[in-house]
Amino acid sequence: MCKGLSSLPSTCLERAKGMRVKLSHLAETHHKQKVQDGRALQDLETLLNNKACLQVFRGFLRSEFSEENLEFWLACEDYKVSPSHLQKTKGSNIYNQFINPDSPQEVNLDAETREALLSVVDSLCADTFNTAQQRIFNLMAKDSFPRFLRSLQRTEAIRAI
């Protein structure tokens, strides 16, 4: 009947052991990734650095008609890493799209921060928008992110991860 594993050639046994090690490693890696992605849904900073979770969060904000804060934060991130010869154009775009009181996606900044930006709009540097970006980050962390955590989209994002 069954002669057991001893009847198999040693090369088959070695291959099987190697495959077992590889499968075990893949399963462990997959589990670590799921845990890491789950953590991405626990704090805003981690979420913003996870592309899949960021897309789900963006969809949630879009459904609430409040994605301008995220778009501003992302534009500021892009601005910070832009070459200096592009910063004036990008900075101008950020100001016109998010800061200017008549802008299409005006973000909710206090008057002091808005005035400070207005005074330096002609002499932009890499950290021009840092204060405003931090204020918007704090606003998202206190307002939209907690709502997202209670939303159906978060539950769906966890299932998808």
N, C-alpha and C positions, 0 to 999 in steps of 0.2 A: 504494500500500500504506500504509505508516505515514508520516504526515506529521510525526511528532514533536510535541514540546511546543509548538512555535511555532504550530501550528494551533489551539491552545486559546485561548479568550478570556483576556485578561489578568486579569480578575477571578477566574477559576478558578485561575490560577497563584498569585495573591496568597493566595487562600483555602488552597490546598495548602501554601504556605510557612508560613502561620499555623498550620495544623493540625500541620505537622511540628514547629514550635517548641513548641507545646503538648504534643504527645506526647513530645517529648524531655524537656521539663520534668517531666512526669508520671513518666516512667521514672526520671529522676534522683532525684526525690522518693521514689519507691518504694524505690529502691536505698539511699538514705540511711536510710530508716525501717528497712529490713531490717538494715543495719549497726548502727543504734542499738539495735534490739531484740536483736540478737545480743550486743551488749555488756552488755545487761541481764542476761544469763545468766552474766556473768563475775565480777561482784561483788555481794554481798548488798545493799548500799545502793541500787544502781541497780535491782536486781530488785524491791526493795520499793516503788519508785516507778513501776513499770511494771505497770499493771493486769492485762494479759494474762499476763505472767510470774508475777506474784503469785498469780494463780489456779492456775497450774500448780504452783507451789511449795506452795501450800496443799493441793492434791490429793495431792502427794507426801507431805507431812507427815501428812495424814489416813491415807494408806495405811500409814504407819509408826506410827500411833496416837501422834503427838507434835506435834499442831498447837497445843497450849496455849501454847507459846512465841511463836509467830506471833500468835495471838489476843491474848495479853497485850501484845505490842509494838504491835499495831494499836489496842488499847483505850487504851494510853498516848498514842499519837499523837492519837487522837480527844479524849482528856481534855485535852491541852495546848491545843487550839484551841476547846474548849468555853467558852461564856460562864460567867463566875464564878458565877452563880446555879445552874448545873447541875453545877459541879465537885464539890460535896459528895456529891451523889447518885452521880455517875459514879465518883468516887474510892472511895466505899463499895462500889459494885458491883465495881470492880477488886479491892479488898482481899478481898471475900467470894468472888469467883470464882477468883482466882489466887494470892493471898498467904497467906491464912489456911491453917494446916496441915490443916484439914479441908475445904478447898475442893474443888469438883469438878474443876477444872483447875489444880491447884497447880503452879506453876512452880518450877524448881530454883534457889532463891536461897540464898546462904550465910546463916548465922545472923545475922551482923552487919547485913547489908542488911535482912533480914526484921525484926529488932528495931528498926532505925532507922525503918522504915515504921510499925511498930506504935506507936512513940512519937509519931508525928505524924498518925496517922489521924484525930484529932479537929480538927486545924488544917491542913487541906489548902491547898496553893497550886499554882500552875501547874507548878512544877518538882518537886513531891513525888515523882513516880515516876521522875525522870530517871536516878538511879543504878541502880535496879533494871532499868529499861528498857535501859540500856547494858550491864549484865551479861548480860541475856538476849540482846541483839543479839550480843554477843561469843560467847556459847554457841552460838547458831545459826551464826555465821560459822565457828566452829571445828569444829562437830559436824555438824549437819544439812545445812548448805549444801554442804560438800564431798561428802557422800553424794548429795545431789541432783545435783551436777555429774557424778557417775559413773552416774547412773540413766538408765533408759529414758525416764522422763518428760521429762528435759532434752532428749534427742534428739528426742522427739516435739514438744516446745515449739519447738525450732529449726526443724523442718520446717513447723510451723504458722505461723510468723512470716512 
